[in-house]
Amino acid sequence: MKLNLTLAVLILLLGYVTCRNLRKEEPVPVVQPEEGASSYGGYRSSHGIYESNPDTAPPIQNSAPPRRVHVPIENLPPASASRKAYLNTGWWHLNMAYQPNDSTIHKNYQPKWLKFHEDQTFDVLIDGKVVETGKWGWDDPKNEIYLVCQDPYLNNTWSIQDKGFVMIWKGNTAINVTGTQVRVVSNKTPPPVTN
């Protein structure tokens, strides 16, 4: 009799705990940013994500281009002769990109090639044709490249990790908060024309 009473109490207790855990949770209210706010919900991030995302769901994808930032290239001293020579060795292919909130961001980089010049300008090439020209600078103490152009995917500062003639550009500087990483590979031959 005592065993039955103990089992009944345990079953009731287990049922209570299970039912309590299965209760439907209240949805978290979605807070939209104020009109004209300069950042996303007060956070320094590449994109504001305001949708609900359960723990078991895949990350929310956001395929919008990064917001335009002012790159203070005018505050940099001229690049060293070794940096100019390094970047001017050939054509640089943006052959891969990764961004945590956009699994398709590489499509905005892969067709692009860069040609850096001694006068600290650069050309953006697609299918072997120059589609845009911009300015570049290099912050040696921080090992960051500054790019100024109209392309929202390139116009920014990038932290550089380089090994030989392969660079990884990282979007984790004081200005660039995109979290994007781009693999940039030097090539001695001009970019191919696909058309």
C-alpha positions as CSV (number, residue, x, y, z in Angstrom):
1,M,0.0,0.0,0.0
2,K,2.8,2.4,0.9
3,L,4.5,1.6,-2.5
4,N,1.3,2.4,-4.4
5,L,0.9,5.7,-2.5
6,T,4.5,6.7,-3.2
7,L,4.2,5.8,-6.9
8,A,0.9,7.8,-7.1
9,V,2.6,10.9,-5.6
10,L,5.6,10.5,-8.0
11,I,3.3,10.2,-11.0
12,L,1.3,13.3,-9.9
13,L,4.5,15.3,-9.3
14,L,6.0,14.2,-12.7
15,G,2.7,15.1,-14.5
16,Y,2.7,18.5,-12.9
17,V,6.3,19.3,-13.9
18,T,5.7,18.0,-17.4
19,C,2.5,20.0,-17.9
20,R,4.2,23.1,-16.5
21,N,7.0,22.7,-19.0
22,L,4.6,22.2,-21.9
23,R,2.7,25.4,-21.4
24,K,2.8,27.7,-24.4
25,E,5.3,30.5,-24.0
26,E,4.2,34.1,-24.5
27,P,5.6,35.6,-27.7
28,V,8.4,38.1,-27.3
29,P,7.1,41.5,-28.4
30,V,8.8,42.8,-31.6
31,V,10.3,46.3,-31.2
32,Q,10.7,48.3,-34.4
33,P,13.3,51.0,-34.6
34,E,12.2,54.6,-34.5
35,E,11.8,56.5,-37.7
36,G,15.2,57.9,-38.7
37,A,17.2,56.0,-36.2
38,S,20.9,55.9,-37.1
39,S,21.5,52.3,-36.0
40,Y,19.5,49.1,-35.8
41,G,17.7,49.1,-32.5
42,G,20.6,50.9,-30.9
43,Y,23.0,48.1,-31.8
44,R,26.0,48.5,-34.1
45,S,25.3,45.7,-36.5
46,S,25.1,45.2,-40.3
47,H,21.4,44.5,-40.3
48,G,18.6,44.7,-37.8
49,I,16.6,41.5,-37.5
50,Y,13.2,42.0,-35.9
51,E,11.5,38.7,-36.7
52,S,11.1,35.9,-34.1
53,N,13.4,32.9,-34.6
54,P,12.9,29.8,-32.5
55,D,16.0,28.1,-31.2
56,T,15.6,25.1,-33.5
57,A,15.1,27.2,-36.7
58,P,17.9,28.0,-39.1
59,P,19.3,31.5,-38.9
60,I,17.3,34.3,-40.4
61,Q,18.7,35.3,-43.8
62,N,19.0,38.9,-44.8
63,S,20.1,39.6,-48.4
64,A,20.1,43.4,-48.2
65,P,23.3,45.2,-49.1
66,P,25.2,46.7,-46.2
67,R,24.3,50.3,-45.3
68,R,26.6,53.0,-46.7
69,V,29.3,54.2,-44.4
70,H,31.7,57.1,-44.5
71,V,35.3,55.8,-44.9
72,P,37.7,58.4,-43.5
73,I,40.4,57.8,-46.1
74,E,41.4,61.4,-46.0
75,N,42.8,60.9,-42.4
76,L,45.3,58.3,-43.6
77,P,48.9,59.0,-44.5
78,P,50.0,57.8,-48.0
79,A,50.5,54.1,-48.3
80,S,54.1,52.8,-48.1
81,A,55.9,51.8,-51.3
82,S,55.8,48.1,-50.2
83,R,52.0,48.2,-49.7
84,K,51.6,49.9,-53.2
85,A,53.9,47.2,-54.7
86,Y,52.1,44.4,-53.0
87,L,48.6,45.5,-54.1
88,N,49.8,46.5,-57.6
89,T,51.3,43.0,-58.4
90,G,48.3,41.8,-60.4
91,W,44.5,41.5,-60.3
92,W,42.8,40.5,-57.1
93,H,39.8,38.2,-57.3
94,L,37.2,38.3,-54.6
95,N,36.6,34.6,-55.0
96,M,34.6,33.8,-51.8
97,A,32.6,35.6,-49.1
98,Y,30.9,34.6,-46.0
99,Q,28.4,36.5,-43.8
100,P,26.5,34.8,-40.9
101,N,23.1,36.3,-41.8
102,D,23.3,35.9,-45.6
103,S,24.4,32.5,-47.1
104,T,24.2,34.0,-50.6
105,I,26.4,37.0,-50.1
106,H,29.2,35.4,-52.1
107,K,27.2,36.1,-55.3
108,N,27.9,39.9,-54.7
109,Y,31.6,39.3,-54.6
110,Q,32.6,36.4,-56.9
111,P,32.2,38.2,-60.2
112,K,34.4,41.1,-59.1
113,W,38.1,41.6,-59.6
114,L,40.1,44.6,-58.3
115,K,43.1,46.3,-60.0
116,F,45.0,48.5,-57.6
117,H,47.1,51.4,-58.9
118,E,50.2,53.2,-57.5
119,D,48.2,56.5,-57.2
120,Q,46.0,54.8,-54.6
121,T,43.0,54.3,-56.9
122,F,41.5,51.0,-57.9
123,D,39.2,49.6,-60.6
124,V,36.4,47.1,-60.0
125,L,36.2,44.8,-63.0
126,I,33.4,42.4,-64.0
127,D,33.7,40.2,-67.1
128,G,37.1,42.0,-67.8
129,K,35.5,45.4,-68.0
130,V,36.0,48.3,-65.5
131,V,32.6,49.0,-63.9
132,E,33.8,51.4,-61.2
133,T,36.8,53.3,-59.9
134,G,37.5,54.1,-56.3
135,K,40.2,55.1,-53.8
136,W,42.2,52.9,-51.4
137,G,44.3,53.5,-48.4
138,W,46.1,51.3,-45.8
139,D,46.3,51.8,-42.1
140,D,49.6,50.1,-41.2
141,P,49.3,50.1,-37.4
142,K,45.8,48.4,-37.6
143,N,46.6,46.4,-40.7
144,E,43.3,47.6,-42.4
145,I,42.5,48.5,-45.9
146,Y,40.2,51.4,-46.6
147,L,38.1,51.3,-49.8
148,V,36.0,54.2,-51.0
149,C,33.6,53.6,-53.9
150,Q,29.9,53.4,-54.8
151,D,29.7,49.6,-54.4
152,P,28.1,49.0,-51.0
153,Y,29.7,45.6,-50.7
154,L,33.2,47.1,-51.0
155,N,33.0,50.6,-49.6
156,N,34.3,50.1,-46.1
157,T,37.3,49.4,-43.9
158,W,38.5,45.8,-43.7
159,S,40.8,44.1,-41.2
160,I,43.4,42.2,-43.2
161,Q,44.9,38.8,-42.6
162,D,47.3,37.9,-45.4
163,K,49.5,35.0,-46.3
164,G,51.5,35.5,-49.4
165,F,49.2,36.7,-52.1
166,V,46.0,35.6,-50.4
167,M,44.2,38.0,-48.1
168,I,41.2,37.5,-45.9
169,W,39.2,40.8,-45.5
170,K,37.3,40.8,-42.2
171,G,34.3,43.1,-41.6
172,N,35.1,43.7,-37.9
173,T,36.6,47.1,-37.7
174,A,35.5,50.2,-35.9
175,I,33.6,51.2,-39.0
176,N,32.8,47.9,-40.6
177,V,30.4,45.9,-38.5
178,T,29.1,43.6,-41.2
179,G,30.8,40.5,-39.9
180,T,31.5,39.6,-43.6
181,Q,34.7,37.8,-44.5
182,V,36.0,37.9,-48.1
183,R,38.9,35.8,-49.5
184,V,40.9,37.9,-52.0
185,V,43.4,36.1,-54.2
186,S,46.1,37.7,-56.4
187,N,46.4,36.6,-60.0
188,K,49.1,37.5,-62.5
189,T,46.8,37.2,-65.5
190,P,43.8,39.5,-66.2
191,P,40.4,38.4,-65.3
192,P,38.6,36.2,-67.8
193,V,35.8,37.5,-70.0
194,T,32.8,35.2,-69.7
195,N,30.6,36.8,-72.3
